[in-house]
Amino acid sequence: MEPFDPAELPELLKLYYRRLFPYAQYYRWLNYGGVTKNYFQHREFSFTLKDDIYIRYQSFNNQSELEKEMQKMNPYKIDIGAVYSHRPNQHNTVKLGAFQAQEKELVFDIDMTDYDDVRRCCSSADICSKCWTLMTMAMRIIDRALKEDFGFKHRLWVYSGRRGVHCWVCDESVRKLSSAVRSGIVEYLSLVKGGQDVKKKVHLNEKVHPFVRKSINIIKKYFEEYALVGQDILENKENWDKILALVPDIPIHDELQRGFQKFHSSPQRWEHLRKVANSSQNMKNDKCGPWLEWEVMLQYCFPRLDVNVSKGVNHLLKSPFSVHPKTGRISVPIDFHKVDQFDPFTVPTISAICRELDMVSTHEKEKEENEADSKHRVRDYKKTSLAPYVKVFEQFLENLDKSRKGELLKKSDLQKDF
């Protein structure tokens, strides 16, 4: 993807919001089929403008009003908040304490910087194809649990535009969940615990929960290529000492240290760790049983969630189709069926799609301008590399619509007198 120049951003945003942003689909999502009167009107939007000017508690009557305001303000970043008891733009006129967040999608934010203690290729805001596998594993583990363990149907995964991913769980019942229930869900999904000073962040025993077992099965598919080859986590003494710091049992610790010195590669050393952990004399050890290898795998590969983002109903999260002002990449929906193929470095930048639009032939433009009925005109985003990502979003909306219609049919059947 071509390089992005942040100095061009103001002009590029004007074109993006005027011709490329998928307003119709966006409004269709947040309106949820007009689930209740004022649902969209009571939704908070937050805009971050140039020079970090931050405007909260914005709300709009309809799609047209939202479009006009975005085109007028040209936000560098758009955040979506909760559906409130009153219109957010009138929150100052409401009696103290009456303005309350009532509904919001259950959201998850996974950021690569939270893995800095276990990735060797990059740090801070930097990412590469090697460490992106962490995000692939995180999406697979969290999505499986949301679908199978909780029964949530409508899950939208979105690339943040720089170094992480977001998930929006949009089922109607989920949007109504209290902060306490959200906290319970995120607690269930959290295994890696402890700050920078805590070396051992995962603790298992012989009673391993099915969620943990299923998560380990997902990690196993990626572990060798990602951790042993790509990250080379047992390459030298400095690195294997970090893993030995997770072994509380002194005899096993010493046995591993001796063995690691004999071998010459991460895969060989890992095989030695597995054999030692699973040896008959250590199987009965309540500190270091066969789950030692699982603890290491989980500490190095398990999703690290920003708990506060998920717990609060009134927490803001960056909107899909926002533009990241540092990279210029669009926060695009991810096709979960192709999650292993998703490459953040091929995500369209705002400069690329604006240039693609400029390249549309004059003949085609004239032809469209002469069309009497605007409904027959091809939407501008369809002429750019943004099109497949909007299609992923549209498929997600179709599934939401089908589910909503199914629920309405069920309700009408129940209300009939037989």
C-alpha positions in Angstrom: 0.0 0.0 0.0 1.3 3.4 -0.9 2.9 5.7 1.8 0.6 8.0 3.7 1.5 11.7 4.3 -0.3 13.0 7.4 0.0 16.6 6.0 -2.6 15.6 3.3 -5.1 14.4 5.8 -7.4 17.4 6.0 -8.0 17.5 2.2 -8.3 13.7 2.0 -10.9 13.6 4.8 -13.0 16.1 3.0 -13.1 13.8 -0.1 -13.6 10.7 2.1 -16.6 12.1 4.0 -18.1 13.6 1.0 -17.9 10.6 -1.4 -16.5 7.4 0.2 -17.9 6.9 3.7 -20.7 4.2 3.7 -23.3 6.4 5.5 -26.3 4.2 4.5 -24.9 1.0 5.9 -23.5 2.8 9.0 -26.9 4.3 9.8 -28.6 1.0 9.1 -26.4 -0.6 11.7 -26.8 1.9 14.5 -30.5 2.3 13.9 -31.1 -1.5 14.3 -34.2 -1.4 12.2 -35.7 1.4 14.3 -35.8 -1.0 17.2 -37.3 1.7 19.4 -38.2 5.3 18.7 -35.3 7.6 19.3 -32.7 4.8 19.4 -30.4 6.4 16.9 -31.2 9.9 18.2 -30.1 9.0 21.7 -26.7 7.6 20.6 -23.6 9.4 21.5 -21.0 10.2 18.9 -17.6 11.8 19.7 -15.4 13.6 17.2 -11.7 14.3 17.5 -10.8 17.2 15.3 -7.4 18.5 14.1 -5.0 19.4 16.9 -6.7 17.0 19.3 -9.9 19.1 19.7 -12.3 16.6 21.3 -16.1 17.0 21.1 -18.3 14.6 23.1 -22.0 14.1 23.5 -23.0 14.7 19.9 -26.2 13.2 18.5 -28.1 13.3 15.3 -31.8 13.0 14.2 -31.1 10.9 11.1 -28.6 9.8 8.5 -28.7 13.1 6.6 -27.9 15.1 9.7 -25.0 12.8 10.6 -23.6 13.1 7.0 -23.8 16.9 7.0 -22.1 17.3 10.4 -19.3 14.8 9.5 -18.7 16.7 6.2 -18.7 20.0 8.0 -16.4 18.9 10.9 -14.1 16.5 9.0 -13.2 14.5 12.2 -9.8 12.9 12.5 -11.4 10.2 14.6 -15.0 9.1 15.3 -15.9 7.3 18.5 -19.3 5.6 19.2 -20.8 5.7 22.7 -23.9 4.5 24.4 -27.6 5.0 23.8 -28.7 7.4 26.5 -31.9 8.1 28.3 -32.0 11.6 26.6 -30.4 13.0 23.5 -26.7 13.4 24.3 -26.5 16.9 22.7 -29.1 18.0 25.3 -27.3 16.4 28.3 -26.6 19.8 29.9 -30.4 20.6 30.0 -31.3 17.4 31.8 -31.8 17.3 35.6 -28.6 16.2 37.4 -28.4 12.4 37.6 -31.2 11.8 35.0 -28.9 11.5 32.0 -28.0 7.8 32.0 -26.3 5.4 29.6 -28.9 2.7 28.9 -27.7 0.4 26.1 -24.5 -0.3 24.2 -23.0 -3.1 22.2 -20.6 -5.3 24.2 -17.2 -4.3 23.0 -13.7 -5.7 23.2 -10.4 -3.8 22.5 -7.2 -5.8 22.0 -4.0 -3.8 21.6 -0.6 -5.2 20.5 1.2 -3.0 23.0 -0.2 -5.1 25.8 2.0 -8.0 24.5 5.3 -6.1 24.6 6.6 -8.4 27.4 6.3 -11.5 25.2 6.9 -10.3 21.6 10.5 -9.9 20.3 10.0 -8.6 16.8 8.4 -5.2 17.6 7.4 -3.0 20.5 5.1 -0.1 21.3 3.0 0.9 18.3 5.0 -1.1 15.8 3.6 -4.3 14.3 4.8 -6.8 11.7 3.4 -9.9 10.0 5.2 -12.1 12.7 3.4 -10.6 15.7 0.1 -10.0 13.9 -0.5 -13.8 14.6 -1.2 -12.7 18.2 -4.3 -10.8 16.9 -5.3 -13.8 14.8 -5.2 -16.1 17.8 -7.0 -13.5 20.0 -9.8 -13.1 17.5 -10.2 -16.9 17.1 -10.2 -17.5 20.9 -12.6 -14.7 21.9 -14.9 -15.3 18.9 -15.3 -19.0 19.7 -16.1 -18.3 23.3 -18.6 -15.5 22.5 -20.3 -17.8 19.9 -20.2 -21.2 21.7 -19.9 -20.4 25.4 -22.3 -17.4 25.5 -24.4 -18.0 22.4 -23.9 -14.5 21.0 -24.7 -14.4 17.3 -23.8 -11.0 15.9 -20.1 -10.3 16.3 -18.4 -7.7 14.2 -14.6 -7.7 14.2 -12.8 -4.5 13.1 -9.2 -3.6 12.5 -8.3 -0.5 14.6 -6.2 1.1 11.8 -2.9 0.7 13.5 -2.0 -2.0 16.0 -5.0 -3.9 17.2 -8.6 -5.1 16.8 -12.0 -4.4 18.2 -15.1 -6.6 18.5 -18.7 -5.3 18.6 -21.3 -7.8 19.9 -24.6 -6.5 18.7 -27.3 -9.0 19.7 -30.3 -7.1 21.1 -30.2 -8.9 24.5 -26.4 -8.1 24.7 -26.9 -4.4 24.1 -29.1 -4.3 27.3 -26.5 -5.9 29.6 -25.6 -4.2 32.8 -22.0 -3.2 33.7 -21.9 -6.0 36.3 -22.8 -8.7 33.7 -20.3 -7.2 31.2 -17.6 -7.4 33.9 -18.5 -11.1 34.5 -18.1 -11.9 30.8 -14.7 -10.1 30.5 -13.5 -11.8 33.7 -14.4 -15.2 32.2 -12.4 -14.3 29.1 -9.3 -13.1 31.0 -6.5 -15.4 32.0 -3.3 -13.3 31.8 -3.3 -11.3 35.0 -0.7 -9.0 36.6 1.2 -5.9 35.7 4.8 -5.5 34.6 6.3 -6.6 37.9 4.4 -9.9 37.9 6.5 -12.5 36.0 4.0 -15.5 36.1 0.7 -14.2 34.8 -1.1 -17.5 34.2 -1.8 -20.1 36.9 -3.4 -23.4 36.2 -4.0 -26.6 38.2 -5.3 -30.1 37.4 -8.9 -28.7 37.1 -8.5 -27.0 33.8 -11.7 -25.3 32.6 -13.1 -26.3 29.2 -12.7 -22.7 28.0 -9.0 -22.9 28.7 -8.6 -26.3 27.0 -10.4 -25.0 23.9 -8.2 -21.9 23.9 -5.1 -24.0 24.1 -6.3 -26.1 21.2 -6.5 -22.9 19.1 -3.1 -21.7 20.2 -1.5 -25.1 19.4 -2.3 -24.6 15.7 -0.1 -21.5 15.6 2.4 -22.0 18.4 5.3 -23.6 16.6 5.4 -21.3 13.7 4.6 -18.2 15.7 6.4 -18.7 19.0 9.2 -21.2 18.3 10.1 -20.1 14.8 8.9 -16.5 14.3 9.6 -15.2 17.8 12.3 -17.8 18.7 11.3 -17.6 22.3 13.9 -20.1 23.5 16.7 -18.9 21.2 19.3 -18.1 24.0 19.7 -18.0 27.7 18.3 -14.5 28.1 15.1 -15.6 26.5 14.7 -19.1 28.1 15.4 -17.6 31.5 12.1 -15.6 31.1 10.3 -18.9 30.6 12.2 -20.6 33.5 11.0 -17.7 35.7 7.5 -19.2 35.3 8.6 -22.6 36.8 8.2 -22.5 40.6 9.5 -26.0 41.2 13.3 -25.9 41.8 14.2 -29.5 40.7 12.2 -29.1 37.4 13.7 -25.6 36.9 17.2 -27.0 37.2 16.5 -29.9 35.0 15.1 -27.6 32.2 18.1 -25.3 32.6 20.6 -28.2 32.1 18.6 -29.5 29.1 18.2 -26.2 27.4 22.0 -25.8 27.3 22.3 -29.1 25.4 19.9 -28.3 22.6 20.4 -25.8 19.8 17.0 -24.5 18.7 13.7 -23.3 20.2 11.7 -26.3 18.8 14.2 -28.7 20.4 14.2 -26.9 23.8 10.4 -26.7 23.7 10.2 -30.5 23.1 12.5 -31.0 26.1 10.2 -28.8 28.3 7.2 -30.8 27.2 8.9 -34.1 28.1 10.0 -32.9 31.5 6.6 -31.4 32.3 4.8 -34.6 31.3 7.3 -37.1 32.8 5.8 -39.5 35.2 7.5 -38.1 38.4 6.3 -34.6 37.6 2.7 -35.6 36.7 1.8 -35.6 40.4 3.5 -32.3 41.1 0.7 -29.8 42.0 3.0 -26.8 41.2 4.4 -28.0 37.9 2.3 -30.7 36.3 1.7 -31.2 32.5 0.0 -27.9 32.5 3.4 -26.1 32.7 3.6 -26.0 28.9 0.0 -24.7 28.8 0.8 -21.9 31.2 3.7 -20.8 29.0 1.6 -21.0 25.8 -1.2 -19.0 27.4 1.2 -16.3 28.8 2.8 -15.9 25.4 -0.3 -16.2 23.2 -3.6 -15.7 25.0 -5.6 -12.5 24.3 -5.0 -9.5 26.5 -8.2 -7.5 26.8 -8.6 -3.9 27.9 -11.1 -4.7 30.7 -12.4 -1.2 31.2 -13.5 -0.8 27.6 -15.7 -3.9 27.9 -17.1 -3.2 31.4 -18.5 0.3 31.0 -21.8 0.9 29.2 -20.8 4.5 28.6 -17.3 3.7 27.3 -16.4 5.1 23.9 -14.8 3.0 21.2 -13.4 4.0 17.8 -16.0 3.6 15.0 -15.6 1.3 12.1 -14.6 3.2 8.9 -12.7 5.8 11.0 -9.3 6.8 9.5 -6.3 6.3 11.7 -4.5 9.7 11.6 -1.0 8.3 12.1 -1.1 5.4 9.5 -3.9 6.7 7.2 -5.4 3.2 7.3 -9.2 2.8 7.4 -10.7 0.9 10.4 -12.2 -1.8 8.2 -14.4 -4.8 9.2 -12.6 -8.1 9.1 -14.1 -11.1 7.2 -13.9 -13.7 10.0 -14.1 -16.5 7.5 -10.8 -15.3 6.2 -9.3 -14.2 9.5 -6.0 -16.1 8.9 -5.5 -14.3 5.6 -6.2 -10.8 7.0 -3.1 -8.6 6.5 -3.1 -5.1 8.2 -0.5 -3.9 5.7 -2.9 -4.4 2.7 -5.7 -2.5 4.4 -6.6 0.6 2.2 -5.2 3.9 3.3 -7.3 7.1 2.8 -4.7 8.4 0.3 -5.0 5.2 -1.8 -8.8 5.2 -2.0 -9.0 8.9 -2.8 -6.4 8.4 -5.5 -8.4 5.4 -6.9 -11.5 7.6 -7.0 -9.6 10.3 -8.9 -8.5 7.7 -11.5 -12.1 6.9 -12.4 -12.4 8.0 -16.1 -14.0 11.3 -17.0 -16.3 9.4 -19.3 -17.7 7.3 -16.5 -18.2 10.4 -14.3 -20.1 12.2 -17.1 -22.2 9.1 -17.7 -23.1 8.9 -14.0 -23.8 12.7 -13.7 -26.3 12.3 -16.6 -28.2 9.6 -14.8 -31.6 10.9 -13.9 -32.2 8.5 -11.1 -29.4 8.6 -8.5 -30.5 5.1 -7.3 -28.9 3.7 -10.4 -25.6 5.4 -9.8 -22.7 3.2 -8.6 -21.6 4.3 -5.1 -18.2 5.9 -5.2 -16.7 3.5 -2.6 -17.4 0.6 -5.0 -14.8 2.0 -7.4 -12.1 1.7 -4.7 -10.4 -1.0 -2.6 -12.7 -0.1 0.2 -15.5 -2.0 -1.6 -14.8 -5.6 -0.3 -14.7 -4.3 3.3 -18.1 -2.6 3.0 -19.4 -5.9 1.6 -18.2 -7.7 4.8 -20.1 -5.0 6.8 -23.2 -5.4 4.6 -23.2 -9.2 5.2 -23.1 -8.6 8.9 -26.1 -6.2 8.6 -28.0 -8.8 6.5 -27.6 -11.3 9.3 -28.8 -8.8 11.9 -31.9 -8.1 9.7 -32.7 -11.8 9.3 -32.4 -12.4 13.0 -34.6 -9.4 13.8 -37.3 -10.5 11.3 -37.1 -14.0 12.8 -37.7 -12.6 16.3 -40.7 -10.6 15.1 -42.2 -13.6 13.5 -41.7 -15.6 16.7 -43.4 -12.8 18.7 -46.4 -12.6 16.4 -46.9 -16.4 16.4 -46.9 -16.4 20.2 -49.5 -13.6 20.3 -51.9 -15.5 18.1 -54.9 -17.2 19.7 -55.2 -20.8 18.6 
